[in-house]
Amino acid sequence: MLKNSKPISISKLITKISHQRIENSRNVLFLNLLVYALIAGAELTIGAADHSTALIADGQNNLTGIVSVIALIVGLTFSKRPSDDFHLEGHWQFESLAVFLAGLGMFLVGLVCVWEGITRTLALFDGNYTAPLKGQAAYMAAISGISMLTLCWFNHFIAQKTQSSSLAASARDFLSDALTSTGTMLAIIGASWFGIHWIDPVAALLLGCFIIWNGCQILSTSAEKLSNGFSPQLRSEIIEKILTVSGVLDVMFVDGRYSGNNIIIEAEITLANDDSLAKSYRICKSIEQILQASLPVLYCCIQVKPAPKSASSHPQAIVWKPL
Ligand SMILES: [Zn+2]
């Protein structure tokens, strides 16, 4: 009995748009993966050939980027799966979960960066400093920085267009990597041209803090979604939209939650006491359609409350308030 029943009427259009968005995001992520692999491979090879620890460190940082991109691709692949008996709403939350893991990865990379900055600053007081990059190692760091910055912009652009949280996370990751490579470049210029050796560890320390901050931003946005948080501003916008539907006398309660990038709305509305069941159902469906026109609403779960009998015959003059 339960197996054959369809408990939720999920919007097919929103599902189709979401699948398309996931497919596009996944293609961009595969491109990210390719660039990360090429840059990290080149940096590790040239770094090893030139005995340059700074370039090897930058290459290792980009290797962690590969791990987070793979996590996002796996998350998106899972989130595309259709609903089953265990996940009636679909598997959209896997994207938020993957974004959370990518944010956690960035946070840990930032901690390592700060730790290295501190140990290298302490080493500086003892008179030990790492040799600056030379020759092709310096060029490689520059190429890495420019590629990361280009991909950061590209990911950010597509993320804005498609509202993809995985690409937004990836863009933040690229920005950190671009700045890490820029920091390496600054250290090269500072140390080789001006003989200032403290730039390198201080840059590592500052960049570490920046990566931690960026990681925390990703962690907090995905944690908000995973913990059923919903913006109060968006909630009041939804209430205003529901009130524009003809037949709705009042909105008692609205809450929303995210399933991946999609939204599920729960609401309680007041309708006229003498409205028929069929009319009430039509009103609920128009609410759903109006919300779906501007928001990726998978479905609405609306409870209808009849207004007191005296009030319902004069909807304009309603002063009825809930308990
Ligand atoms: Zn499932």
Residues whose N, C-alpha, C, O or C-beta is under 5 A from the ligand:
A	BS01	ZN	D84 F86 H87
